[in-house]
């Protein structure tokens, strides 16, 4: 037949995540795809013809667990240098805020990232992305924000695009101009915000380097009014927005994100019930980041019960960054979300697949269903809860992105 599927896996345990609840488990399942798109995900007994008639390549995987490919929807993994010294300082009693105000924190990474060439930045960042891919990630977001000048911000975004091509995974890029105030603009905040609006956003849009725009709305970051100005400009340019919201204090970030129809509001430890309600009404995804909660030894939990009550989609991400979340495993983030935030393993898996994809504005992945992109992972596991249950170690057998088996060692 002329339209034979490219590949068909038999004897799968499928966690399809079909519907809004449950794993959507199918035992003795089959998964077939063609031209990068899933054509069949269901019971072997429901195949419309014999396997060798349906597909050019057929193989049995012996009952292995298959899930959608994982989606890491919040990372800062493109940067130069490291900040292990700050880790020691925090353990000796200094706060994140104190380190940032003394010239450490984000600005220390800015100096190193500005000094690195594009090739050096790529060489330092690729292993971090490779680590995520080796843990089942087939789609990830990478933010800028360690340049704080236009040339370096665009350099970071170009490196992010290169990483996606090198690993054969989808990379969504986010311009994070409002990450920290660069030293040269210490006394000219308004000029800096205006420059981001008037120069950076149009330049990133014209170069097709930004898929979204983000901001750090916080006492040590930027005010709600400054974020609002940038978000309004982003929306004028047709760029969706995301927000670092209410991590250290409640600046009404959740509601601010919702007012601008943000794809997601991320962190949320200090978000009020009113902010949660606004997010629910706007359809904004709540991205929880247990890595930074753990690394900063925070004690205030994000409002998980309120998010559940309002049916706000909950996503999980690594927040991989050099200062507050040097976490290189999305599966470990899922485990942390269960242990620290009391999510269920099912919520964690949905949070790292279908809801994380939604946080990136992607509706073509995150489930195993006909018509979805053929992004999926094959695991050394019998049940989906094991993905959050096992702490560390490698469970991934194979991963496919767009129907092509991905080589995590590329």
Secondary structure in CASP SS format (residue, H / E / C, confidence):
PFRMAT SS
TARGET T0000
AUTHOR 0000-0000-0000
METHOD secondary structure of the structure
MODEL  1
X C 1.00
X C 1.00
X C 1.00
X C 1.00
X E 1.00
X C 1.00
X E 1.00
X E 1.00
X E 1.00
X E 1.00
X E 1.00
X E 1.00
X E 1.00
X E 1.00
X E 1.00
X C 1.00
X C 1.00
X C 1.00
X C 1.00
X C 1.00
X C 1.00
X C 1.00
X C 1.00
X C 1.00
X E 1.00
X E 1.00
X E 1.00
X E 1.00
X E 1.00
X E 1.00
X E 1.00
X E 1.00
X E 1.00
X E 1.00
X C 1.00
X C 1.00
X E 1.00
X E 1.00
X E 1.00
X E 1.00
X E 1.00
X E 1.00
X E 1.00
X H 1.00
X H 1.00
X H 1.00
X C 1.00
X C 1.00
X C 1.00
X C 1.00
X H 1.00
X H 1.00
X H 1.00
X H 1.00
X E 1.00
X C 1.00
X C 1.00
X E 1.00
X E 1.00
X E 1.00
X C 1.00
X C 1.00
X C 1.00
X C 1.00
X E 1.00
X E 1.00
X E 1.00
X E 1.00
X C 1.00
X E 1.00
X E 1.00
X E 1.00
X C 1.00
X C 1.00
X C 1.00
X C 1.00
X C 1.00
X C 1.00
X C 1.00
X C 1.00
X C 1.00
X C 1.00
X C 1.00
X H 1.00
X H 1.00
X H 1.00
X H 1.00
X H 1.00
X H 1.00
X H 1.00
X H 1.00
X C 1.00
X C 1.00
X C 1.00
X C 1.00
X H 1.00
X H 1.00
X H 1.00
X H 1.00
X H 1.00
X H 1.00
X C 1.00
X C 1.00
X C 1.00
X C 1.00
X H 1.00
X H 1.00
X H 1.00
X H 1.00
X H 1.00
X H 1.00
X H 1.00
X H 1.00
X H 1.00
X H 1.00
X C 1.00
X C 1.00
X H 1.00
X H 1.00
X H 1.00
X H 1.00
X H 1.00
X H 1.00
X H 1.00
X H 1.00
X H 1.00
X H 1.00
X H 1.00
X H 1.00
X H 1.00
X H 1.00
X H 1.00
X H 1.00
X C 1.00
X C 1.00
X C 1.00
X E 1.00
X E 1.00
X E 1.00
X E 1.00
X E 1.00
X E 1.00
X E 1.00
X C 1.00
X C 1.00
X C 1.00
X C 1.00
X C 1.00
X C 1.00
X H 1.00
X H 1.00
X H 1.00
X H 1.00
X H 1.00
X H 1.00
X H 1.00
X H 1.00
X H 1.00
X H 1.00
X H 1.00
X H 1.00
X H 1.00
X H 1.00
X H 1.00
X H 1.00
X H 1.00
X H 1.00
X C 1.00
X C 1.00
X E 1.00
X E 1.00
X E 1.00
X E 1.00
X E 1.00
X E 1.00
X E 1.00
X E 1.00
X E 1.00
X C 1.00
X C 1.00
X C 1.00
X C 1.00
X H 1.00
X H 1.00
X H 1.00
X C 1.00
X C 1.00
X C 1.00
X H 1.00
X H 1.00
X H 1.00
X H 1.00
X H 1.00
X H 1.00
X H 1.00
X H 1.00
X H 1.00
X H 1.00
X H 1.00
X H 1.00
X H 1.00
X H 1.00
X H 1.00
X H 1.00
X H 1.00
X H 1.00
X C 1.00
X C 1.00
X C 1.00
X C 1.00
X C 1.00
X E 1.00
X E 1.00
X E 1.00
X E 1.00
X E 1.00
X E 1.00
X C 1.00
X C 1.00
X C 1.00
X C 1.00
X E 1.00
X C 1.00
X H 1.00
X H 1.00
X H 1.00
X H 1.00
X H 1.00
X H 1.00
X H 1.00
X H 1.00
X H 1.00
X H 1.00
X H 1.00
X H 1.00
X H 1.00
X C 1.00
X C 1.00
X C 1.00
X E 1.00
X E 1.00
X E 1.00
X E 1.00
X E 1.00
X E 1.00
X C 1.00
X C 1.00
X C 1.00
X C 1.00
X C 1.00
X C 1.00
X C 1.00
X H 1.00
X H 1.00
X H 1.00
X H 1.00
X H 1.00
X H 1.00
X H 1.00
X C 1.00
X C 1.00
X C 1.00
X C 1.00
X E 1.00
X E 1.00
X E 1.00
X E 1.00
X C 1.00
X C 1.00
X C 1.00
X C 1.00
X C 1.00
X H 1.00
X H 1.00
X H 1.00
X H 1.00
X H 1.00
X H 1.00
X H 1.00
X H 1.00
X H 1.00
X H 1.00
X C 1.00
X C 1.00
X E 1.00
X E 1.00
X E 1.00
X E 1.00
X C 1.00
X H 1.00
X H 1.00
X H 1.00
X H 1.00
X H 1.00
X H 1.00
X C 1.00
X C 1.00
X C 1.00
X C 1.00
X C 1.00
X C 1.00
X C 1.00
X C 1.00
X H 1.00
X H 1.00
X H 1.00
X H 1.00
X H 1.00
X H 1.00
X C 1.00
X C 1.00
X C 1.00
X C 1.00
X E 1.00
X E 1.00
X E 1.00
X C 1.00
X C 1.00
X C 1.00
X C 1.00
X E 1.00
X C 1.00
X C 1.00
X C 1.00
X E 1.00
X C 1.00
X C 1.00
X C 1.00
X C 1.00
X H 1.00
X H 1.00
X H 1.00
X H 1.00
X H 1.00
X H 1.00
X H 1.00
X H 1.00
X H 1.00
X H 1.00
X H 1.00
X H 1.00
X C 1.00
X C 1.00
X C 1.00
X H 1.00
X H 1.00
X H 1.00
X H 1.00
X H 1.00
X H 1.00
X H 1.00
X C 1.00
X C 1.00
X H 1.00
X H 1.00
X H 1.00
X H 1.00
X H 1.00
X H 1.00
X C 1.00
X C 1.00
X C 1.00
X C 1.00
X C 1.00
X C 1.00
X C 1.00
X C 1.00
X C 1.00
X C 1.00
X C 1.00
X C 1.00
X C 1.00
X E 1.00
X C 1.00
X C 1.00
X E 1.00
X E 1.00
X E 1.00
X E 1.00
X C 1.00
X C 1.00
X C 1.00
X C 1.00
X C 1.00
X C 1.00
X H 1.00
X H 1.00
X H 1.00
X H 1.00
X C 1.00
X C 1.00
X C 1.00
X C 1.00
X C 1.00
X C 1.00
X E 1.00
X E 1.00
X E 1.00
X E 1.00
X E 1.00
X E 1.00
X C 1.00
X C 1.00
X E 1.00
X E 1.00
X C 1.00
X C 1.00
X C 1.00
X C 1.00
X C 1.00
END
